[in-house]
Amino acid sequence: MSDQTVLVVDDELAIRDMLRMALELAGFDCLEADNIRDAHALVVDERPDLVLLDWMLPGGSGVELLRRLKRDDATCGVPVIMLTAKTAEDNVVQGLEVGADDYITKPFAPRELIARTKALLRRSGGAEDKSTYQASELVLEGDSRRVSLAGETLEMGPTEFNLLRFFISHPERAYTRGQLLDQVWGANVYVEERTVDVHIRRLRKALQTDAQDYSVLIQTVRGTGYRFSTKGTDIT
């Protein structure tokens, strides 16, 4: 079996069985929960590598659990894929803005879910680049996956970390949303371009502290996309 564990949180037994079989066939260990309380306990106690989280759950919504996980320093780094039958743009964006790293709308093919799971785990692992990058007082350490600003450690999710790592290693060039999807999410993974905008907002928020505001380094290029640049800012 794999040394990677996925927690499946869904109140429908048939869906959990289907997901468990697909995950185990792909080589993952699998944990299951059918409610928010048990799911939170498993995340805290077992520290899964990734959570597949249904939107609608007994006793509340998956978004409520997601907020709780992202508020806690001990669990905020756990990657989360939302499973939802809600396809309205506002619902999708809400899940992403709360802290989900990806989402899949029901019904979905098990092969798609496995591909998205593997892609997110690759992004979260960060083994491809152990370098350290610096832009003035902003420092990104690839080896420890730590970002600091003027010595203060910044909290950000795995996707925001990978976005920042790509930007800081490719400064002063504008990238389209499609190019960012290919470079950060992977060319073989389908993610809608609006997802990039949500993670850009989250990255900018993470780059703001009480003492420093480095969110200005992530610049919007009208008609193109985004770039990382110190030009036109007070940061040198």
BAMAR-224994 format. One record per residue (C-alpha): residue number from 1; residue in one letter; z, y, x. Coordinates in steps of 0.5 Angstrom, whole numbers. Example, Ala and Ser with C-alpha at 12.3 -4.5 7.8 and 13.67 -1.06 7.14 Angstrom:
BEGIN
+-----+------+-------+-------+-------+
! seq ! type !    c3 !    c2 !    c1 !
+-----+------+-------+-------+-------+
!   1 !    A !    16 !    -9 !    25 !
!   2 !    S !    14 !    -2 !    27 !
+-----+------+-------+-------+-------+
// end
This chain:
BEGIN
+-----+------+-------+-------+-------+
! seq ! type !    c3 !    c2 !    c1 !
+-----+------+-------+-------+-------+
!   1 !    M !     0 !     0 !     0 !
!   2 !    S !    -1 !     7 !     2 !
!   3 !    D !     5 !    11 !     5 !
!   4 !    Q !     3 !    17 !     0 !
!   5 !    T !     7 !    17 !    -7 !
!   6 !    V !     4 !    20 !   -13 !
!   7 !    L !     9 !    22 !   -19 !
!   8 !    V !     5 !    21 !   -26 !
!   9 !    V !     8 !    25 !   -32 !
!  10 !    D !     6 !    23 !   -39 !
!  11 !    D !     9 !    21 !   -45 !
!  12 !    E !     3 !    17 !   -47 !
!  13 !    L !     4 !    10 !   -44 !
!  14 !    A !    -3 !     8 !   -45 !
!  15 !    I !    -5 !    14 !   -40 !
!  16 !    R !     1 !    12 !   -35 !
!  17 !    D !    -2 !     5 !   -35 !
!  18 !    M !    -9 !     7 !   -34 !
!  19 !    L !    -7 !    12 !   -28 !
!  20 !    R !    -2 !     8 !   -25 !
!  21 !    M !    -8 !     2 !   -24 !
!  22 !    A !   -13 !     7 !   -22 !
!  23 !    L !    -8 !    10 !   -17 !
!  24 !    E !    -6 !     3 !   -14 !
!  25 !    L !   -13 !     1 !   -14 !
!  26 !    A !   -14 !     7 !    -9 !
!  27 !    G !    -8 !     5 !    -5 !
!  28 !    F !    -3 !    10 !    -7 !
!  29 !    D !     5 !     8 !    -9 !
!  30 !    C !     6 !    10 !   -16 !
!  31 !    L !    12 !    13 !   -20 !
!  32 !    E !    12 !    15 !   -27 !
!  33 !    A !    16 !    19 !   -32 !
!  34 !    D !    15 !    21 !   -39 !
!  35 !    N !    19 !    27 !   -40 !
!  36 !    I !    21 !    33 !   -36 !
!  37 !    R !    28 !    31 !   -34 !
!  38 !    D !    27 !    25 !   -31 !
!  39 !    A !    21 !    28 !   -28 !
!  40 !    H !    25 !    33 !   -25 !
!  41 !    A !    30 !    28 !   -22 !
!  42 !    L !    24 !    24 !   -19 !
!  43 !    V !    21 !    30 !   -15 !
!  44 !    V !    28 !    32 !   -13 !
!  45 !    D !    30 !    25 !   -11 !
!  46 !    E !    24 !    21 !    -9 !
!  47 !    R !    20 !    27 !    -6 !
!  48 !    P !    13 !    25 !    -8 !
!  49 !    D !     7 !    27 !    -4 !
!  50 !    L !     3 !    30 !   -11 !
!  51 !    V !     5 !    30 !   -18 !
!  52 !    L !     0 !    29 !   -24 !
!  53 !    L !     3 !    33 !   -30 !
!  54 !    D !     1 !    33 !   -37 !
!  55 !    W !     1 !    40 !   -41 !
!  56 !    M !     5 !    37 !   -47 !
!  57 !    L !    11 !    33 !   -46 !
!  58 !    P !    18 !    32 !   -50 !
!  59 !    G !    23 !    37 !   -50 !
!  60 !    G !    18 !    42 !   -47 !
!  61 !    S !    12 !    43 !   -43 !
!  62 !    G !     9 !    41 !   -37 !
!  63 !    V !     9 !    49 !   -35 !
!  64 !    E !    16 !    49 !   -36 !
!  65 !    L !    17 !    44 !   -31 !
!  66 !    L !    12 !    47 !   -26 !
!  67 !    R !    16 !    53 !   -26 !
!  68 !    R !    22 !    50 !   -25 !
!  69 !    L !    19 !    46 !   -19 !
!  70 !    K !    16 !    52 !   -16 !
!  71 !    R !    22 !    57 !   -16 !
!  72 !    D !    26 !    51 !   -12 !
!  73 !    D !    25 !    52 !    -5 !
!  74 !    A !    26 !    44 !    -4 !
!  75 !    T !    20 !    43 !    -9 !
!  76 !    C !    16 !    49 !    -9 !
!  77 !    G !    11 !    45 !    -4 !
!  78 !    V !    10 !    39 !    -8 !
!  79 !    P !     2 !    39 !   -10 !
!  80 !    V !     1 !    39 !   -17 !
!  81 !    I !    -5 !    37 !   -21 !
!  82 !    M !    -4 !    39 !   -29 !
!  83 !    L !    -7 !    34 !   -34 !
!  84 !    T !    -9 !    38 !   -40 !
!  85 !    A !   -13 !    37 !   -47 !
!  86 !    K !   -12 !    45 !   -47 !
!  87 !    T !   -19 !    48 !   -45 !
!  88 !    A !   -18 !    55 !   -47 !
!  89 !    E !   -19 !    59 !   -41 !
!  90 !    D !   -12 !    63 !   -42 !
!  91 !    N !    -9 !    56 !   -42 !
!  92 !    V !   -12 !    54 !   -35 !
!  93 !    V !   -11 !    60 !   -32 !
!  94 !    Q !    -4 !    60 !   -34 !
!  95 !    G !    -3 !    53 !   -31 !
!  96 !    L !    -6 !    56 !   -24 !
!  97 !    E !    -2 !    62 !   -24 !
!  98 !    V !     5 !    59 !   -25 !
!  99 !    G !     3 !    54 !   -19 !
! 100 !    A !    -1 !    49 !   -21 !
! 101 !    D !    -6 !    47 !   -15 !
! 102 !    D !   -11 !    44 !   -19 !
! 103 !    Y !   -12 !    42 !   -26 !
! 104 !    I !   -16 !    36 !   -30 !
! 105 !    T !   -18 !    37 !   -37 !
! 106 !    K !   -18 !    30 !   -42 !
! 107 !    P !   -21 !    26 !   -43 !
! 108 !    F !   -23 !    25 !   -35 !
! 109 !    A !   -26 !    19 !   -31 !
! 110 !    P !   -21 !    16 !   -27 !
! 111 !    R !   -26 !    16 !   -21 !
! 112 !    E !   -26 !    24 !   -22 !
! 113 !    L !   -18 !    24 !   -22 !
! 114 !    I !   -18 !    20 !   -15 !
! 115 !    A !   -23 !    24 !   -12 !
! 116 !    R !   -19 !    30 !   -14 !
! 117 !    T !   -12 !    27 !   -12 !
! 118 !    K !   -15 !    25 !    -5 !
! 119 !    A !   -18 !    32 !    -4 !
! 120 !    L !   -11 !    36 !    -6 !
! 121 !    L !    -7 !    31 !    -1 !
! 122 !    R !   -12 !    33 !     5 !
! 123 !    R !   -11 !    40 !     3 !
! 124 !    S !    -4 !    39 !     3 !
! 125 !    G !    -4 !    35 !     9 !
! 126 !    G !    -7 !    40 !    14 !
! 127 !    A !    -8 !    35 !    20 !
! 128 !    E !   -15 !    38 !    21 !
! 129 !    D !   -12 !    45 !    25 !
! 130 !    K !    -6 !    45 !    29 !
! 131 !    S !    -8 !    52 !    32 !
! 132 !    T !    -3 !    58 !    31 !
! 133 !    Y !    -6 !    65 !    28 !
! 134 !    Q !    -4 !    72 !    28 !
! 135 !    A !    -6 !    78 !    25 !
! 136 !    S !    -1 !    84 !    28 !
! 137 !    E !     6 !    81 !    25 !
! 138 !    L !     3 !    76 !    21 !
! 139 !    V !     3 !    69 !    24 !
! 140 !    L !     1 !    62 !    21 !
! 141 !    E !     3 !    56 !    25 !
! 142 !    G !    -2 !    50 !    23 !
! 143 !    D !     3 !    45 !    26 !
! 144 !    S !     9 !    47 !    22 !
! 145 !    R !     5 !    50 !    16 !
! 146 !    R !     9 !    56 !    17 !
! 147 !    V !     7 !    63 !    15 !
! 148 !    S !    12 !    69 !    17 !
! 149 !    L !    11 !    76 !    17 !
! 150 !    A !    15 !    80 !    22 !
! 151 !    G !    19 !    74 !    23 !
! 152 !    E !    21 !    73 !    15 !
! 153 !    T !    18 !    66 !    13 !
! 154 !    L !    13 !    67 !     7 !
! 155 !    E !    13 !    62 !     1 !
! 156 !    M !     6 !    60 !    -1 !
! 157 !    G !     3 !    53 !    -4 !
! 158 !    P !    -1 !    49 !     0 !
! 159 !    T !    -8 !    52 !    -3 !
! 160 !    E !    -6 !    59 !    -1 !
! 161 !    F !    -4 !    56 !     6 !
! 162 !    N !   -11 !    53 !     7 !
! 163 !    L !   -14 !    60 !     4 !
! 164 !    L !   -10 !    64 !     9 !
! 165 !    R !   -12 !    59 !    15 !
! 166 !    F !   -19 !    60 !    13 !
! 167 !    F !   -19 !    67 !    12 !
! 168 !    I !   -15 !    69 !    19 !
! 169 !    S !   -19 !    64 !    23 !
! 170 !    H !   -26 !    67 !    20 !
! 171 !    P !   -24 !    75 !    20 !
! 172 !    E !   -29 !    81 !    18 !
! 173 !    R !   -34 !    76 !    14 !
! 174 !    A !   -35 !    76 !     7 !
! 175 !    Y !   -35 !    70 !     3 !
! 176 !    T !   -37 !    68 !    -4 !
! 177 !    R !   -33 !    64 !    -9 !
! 178 !    G !   -37 !    58 !    -8 !
! 179 !    Q !   -37 !    58 !     0 !
! 180 !    L !   -29 !    59 !    -1 !
! 181 !    L !   -29 !    53 !    -5 !
! 182 !    D !   -33 !    49 !     0 !
! 183 !    Q !   -29 !    51 !     6 !
! 184 !    V !   -22 !    50 !     3 !
! 185 !    W !   -23 !    45 !    -3 !
! 186 !    G !   -29 !    41 !    -1 !
! 187 !    A !   -36 !    41 !    -2 !
! 188 !    N !   -35 !    34 !    -6 !
! 189 !    V !   -30 !    37 !   -11 !
! 190 !    Y !   -31 !    40 !   -17 !
! 191 !    V !   -27 !    46 !   -18 !
! 192 !    E !   -29 !    52 !   -23 !
! 193 !    E !   -30 !    59 !   -19 !
! 194 !    R !   -25 !    63 !   -23 !
! 195 !    T !   -20 !    58 !   -20 !
! 196 !    V !   -21 !    62 !   -13 !
! 197 !    D !   -19 !    68 !   -16 !
! 198 !    V !   -12 !    66 !   -19 !
! 199 !    H !   -11 !    63 !   -12 !
! 200 !    I !   -13 !    70 !    -9 !
! 201 !    R !    -8 !    73 !   -13 !
! 202 !    R !    -2 !    68 !   -11 !
! 203 !    L !    -4 !    69 !    -4 !
! 204 !    R !    -4 !    77 !    -4 !
! 205 !    K !     3 !    76 !    -8 !
! 206 !    A !     6 !    72 !    -2 !
! 207 !    L !     4 !    77 !     3 !
! 208 !    Q !     8 !    82 !     0 !
! 209 !    T !    15 !    83 !     2 !
! 210 !    D !    20 !    88 !     1 !
! 211 !    A !    19 !    91 !     8 !
! 212 !    Q !    11 !    89 !     9 !
! 213 !    D !     5 !    89 !     5 !
! 214 !    Y !     0 !    85 !     8 !
! 215 !    S !    -4 !    83 !     1 !
! 216 !    V !    -9 !    89 !     3 !
! 217 !    L !   -12 !    84 !     8 !
! 218 !    I !   -15 !    80 !     3 !
! 219 !    Q !   -20 !    85 !     1 !
! 220 !    T !   -25 !    84 !    -5 !
! 221 !    V !   -32 !    85 !    -3 !
! 222 !    R !   -36 !    88 !   -10 !
! 223 !    G !   -42 !    83 !   -12 !
! 224 !    T !   -40 !    78 !    -6 !
! 225 !    G !   -33 !    75 !    -6 !
! 226 !    Y !   -27 !    76 !    -1 !
! 227 !    R !   -26 !    78 !     6 !
! 228 !    F !   -20 !    78 !    11 !
! 229 !    S !   -20 !    85 !    15 !
! 230 !    T !   -15 !    90 !    18 !
! 231 !    K !   -21 !    95 !    17 !
! 232 !    G !   -19 !   101 !    12 !
! 233 !    T !   -12 !    99 !    13 !
! 234 !    D !    -6 !   101 !    16 !
! 235 !    I !    -5 !    95 !    20 !
! 236 !    T !    -7 !    94 !    27 !
+-----+------+-------+-------+-------+
// end
